[in-house]
C-alpha cells in the first residue's frame, strides 16, 4: 500500500509527498526545505501564489501548472490548465473562487484540494482527504458537499490558526462535519496527514 503524505503549509498550500513532491498553491506560512517536482496553482489571488515561495521550491526541472489568469497576472513560466485536463494523474476540476478570473481545483490519488471554493464538483473517485475552506458564510455549502461526496475525512484549511476567530471557525466546521458523520480534523500549519 502506497502512503501519500500531505502537509499543510498555510493558506490553501499543500505539500504532497508521493513518488514526486507536488505543491499546490505556493503561498506559505512557514519556511520550506524541499523542492517541488510539480507546482499546481488554483487561481491568481496573492494568497494562492507568492512568487518568492514559488521560487524557493522550484528548480530547473519543476513543472508549473495553472489557469491562464495566473500567467496573465504573474510573469512566470508554466503550462496552462483548464477543467477537464488530467496532468500526471492529477485531475483538474472547475470551481468558482470568489472574485477570481479563473479558478480550478485538483484531485490526486484520493486527495481533493478545493482552493477556497464553496462549491466543487464530484471528482468521480473515492475521496480519502478533502481540504475545504472554512468561511463562516459558506458552512452550509461545505456540509452539503461533504454529504454528497462522502469523503473519508474533511479537513478545514485556508485560515490563520493565530487568529482566534478563524481558528474557532475551523473548529466549528470540523465539529459540524463530525455531526453529519464525516470524520474531520483541525490541523496546525506544518502538520502532516497520510492517506
Beta strands, then each sheet from edge to edge (+ up, - down):
strand 1: 5-10
strand 2: 13-17
strand 3: 21-24
strand 4: 38-41
strand 5: 63-66
strand 6: 79-80
strand 7: 86-87
strand 8: 90-94
strand 9: 104-108
strand 10: 111-113
strand 11: 129-133
strand 12: 153-157
strand 13: 192-194
sheet 1: 6+ 5+ 4+ 3+ 2- 1+ 13-
sheet 2: 7+ 8- 9+ 10- 11- 12-
end
